[in-house]
Amino acid sequence: MSIAIHYDSTFDGFLSAIFEIYRQHLDVTSFVAERTYEAEHEVSSDLFAQPFHIETSEESARRLKRAITNAASKDVLNLLETCFRSEDAGIEMNILAYLRKLFAGLDPNYGRNPSSLEMIPLITIARSVRREMDNMYGMVRFNKAPDGMYIAEIEPKYDILEMIIGHFRCRYPNGTWAIIDVKRGFGVYYENYKTHFVTVPDPSYISAHAPPDEFTRMWKSYYDTMAIKERLNPRLLRRCLPVRYWKHLPERSLPNQTLENRGESRLQLPSTIAKSNAVASLMLKQSN
C-alpha cells in the first residue's frame, strides 16, 4: 500500500521522515508538509495513499545528516536543505530519489557528481533560492517601534528566513529586532545575543497598528528627492527589484512616487528618449 508521509514542514522533520522510510522500509508516494499557511500554499497528495505521520527526531535528523556528509559532502547537505526551502511541489520526492541513489552505493563517486540526472534539477532549484537570499539581504527594511525594538516584514517566495538570520545577527549584534515572514506566519526575535523563533498568527495586525517611524519618513523623503526624473528606467527597475518585493519597501510605497503626483503622463525608457531626441535633431537639420 502506498503511503503519504505527513511531517511538520521543517528540514529536520523531513530528514526524520527519510530516516523512518529506510528504517521501516516504507513505500512512499508523496509527502505532506503540515504548514500553517495551507490556504495560500495548496499541498497536493495522493488521495488513495494512506497517511503516515512522523514526529521530528533531532537524533534521527542528526544521524542522516552525518550519513549524507560521509557519502557525499557537507556542500551537498547544504544544497539539499536549500532545495527543500524552495517548497516546490514534489521537491521532497526529488530529494528522496537522490538519496536513494546515493545510499545505494552502486557508484562510489555519485555524491561528487554534479551532472547526475537527480542532481541537475536540484542545482537549478538551489540557484533560484540562493538568488532570492542574496536579494533579501538588501531588501529588509526595519521600522522602529515605541519600545525601541526594530521590526521588519518580509514576504519571500521561498522559505529562507532561517537561512538569512545569520547575516542580520552579525550586522546588528547589539540591537533588539524582529523579522516576520508574513506569508508563513512566523518570525525571528533577537535580543541579548539570543535568537527566538515565534509564531505570528496575524502578521497584518503589527503593520496596521505600528506608529509612524520618523526615520522611515526621512528615508522616503531622501529617496524621492534624490530621484532624477530623466534617468527613470522602469524596465530595469523591475528586473533588478522585482515587483513582489515592493509591498514591504517604504521607498516604493511613496504616494508621491506615482506618475500623477509627479506630473508625468507616462515613464519613458532611455531608448524612447533617445529616439525622440534623434527625431528632433533630424527635424532641426531639415528646417535649417
Residue pairs with C-beta under 8 A, 6 or more apart in sequence:
1 27
1 50
2 27
2 28
2 29
2 46
2 48
2 49
2 50
3 26
3 27
3 28
3 29
3 49
3 50
3 51
3 52
4 28
4 29
4 30
4 31
4 32
4 45
4 46
4 49
4 50
4 51
4 52
5 17
5 21
5 26
5 28
5 30
5 31
5 32
5 52
5 54
5 92
6 31
6 32
6 34
6 51
6 52
6 53
6 54
7 13
7 14
7 16
7 17
7 31
7 32
7 33
7 34
7 53
7 54
7 56
8 33
8 34
8 55
8 56
9 33
9 34
9 35
10 56
11 61
11 81
11 84
11 85
12 56
12 58
12 61
13 54
13 56
13 61
14 31
14 33
14 84
14 92
14 95
15 60
15 61
15 64
15 65
16 54
16 55
16 56
16 57
16 60
16 61
16 64
17 31
17 54
18 64
18 95
18 96
18 99
19 57
19 60
19 61
19 63
19 64
20 26
20 54
20 60
21 28
21 96
22 103
26 52
28 93
28 96
29 46
29 49
30 44
30 45
30 46
30 49
30 92
30 93
31 45
31 92
31 93
32 43
32 45
32 51
33 43
33 87
33 92
35 41
35 43
35 184
36 184
36 185
36 186
36 199
37 183
37 184
37 185
40 183
41 87
44 89
65 77
67 103
68 76
68 77
68 80
68 99
68 102
69 76
69 77
71 102
71 103
71 111
72 102
72 110
72 111
72 112
73 111
73 112
76 111
79 122
79 123
79 126
80 95
80 98
80 122
81 163
82 125
82 126
82 129
82 130
82 163
83 91
83 94
83 95
83 122
83 125
83 126
83 129
84 91
84 92
84 95
85 129
85 158
85 159
85 160
85 163
86 125
86 126
86 128
86 129
86 158
86 159
87 158
87 159
88 125
91 125
94 118
94 121
94 122
95 122
97 118
98 116
98 118
98 119
98 122
101 110
101 116
101 118
102 110
102 111
107 113
110 116
113 119
114 120
114 123
128 158
129 158
129 160
132 156
132 157
132 158
132 160
133 160
133 163
133 164
135 242
135 245
136 154
136 156
136 160
136 164
137 164
137 167
139 154
139 241
139 245
139 248
139 249
140 152
140 154
140 168
140 179
141 152
141 216
141 248
141 249
141 250
142 150
142 151
142 152
142 177
143 150
143 151
143 152
143 210
143 213
143 215
143 216
144 150
144 213
144 215
145 151
145 210
145 211
146 211
148 176
149 176
149 177
149 178
150 172
150 175
150 176
150 177
150 178
151 177
151 178
151 179
151 180
151 206
151 210
152 177
152 178
152 179
152 180
152 248
153 179
153 180
153 182
153 203
153 206
153 207
153 248
154 161
154 179
154 180
154 181
154 182
154 248
155 181
155 182
155 183
155 244
155 245
155 247
155 248
156 181
156 183
157 244
159 181
159 184
161 179
161 181
161 184
161 186
161 187
161 188
162 188
162 197
165 179
165 188
165 190
165 195
168 177
168 179
168 190
169 190
169 195
172 190
173 193
175 190
176 190
176 191
176 192
177 189
177 190
178 187
178 188
178 189
178 190
178 198
179 187
179 188
180 186
180 187
180 200
180 203
180 206
181 187
181 203
182 200
182 203
182 204
185 199
185 200
185 201
185 203
186 197
186 198
186 199
186 200
187 197
187 198
187 200
187 203
188 195
188 196
188 197
188 198
189 195
189 196
189 197
189 198
190 196
200 206
216 250
219 250
219 251
220 250
220 251
220 254
223 251
223 254
224 251
224 254
224 256
224 257
229 262
229 264
230 273
231 270
232 267
232 268
233 269
233 270
234 267
234 269
235 269
241 249
241 252
245 252
246 252
246 253
247 253
251 257
255 261
256 262
259 265
259 266
259 267
268 276
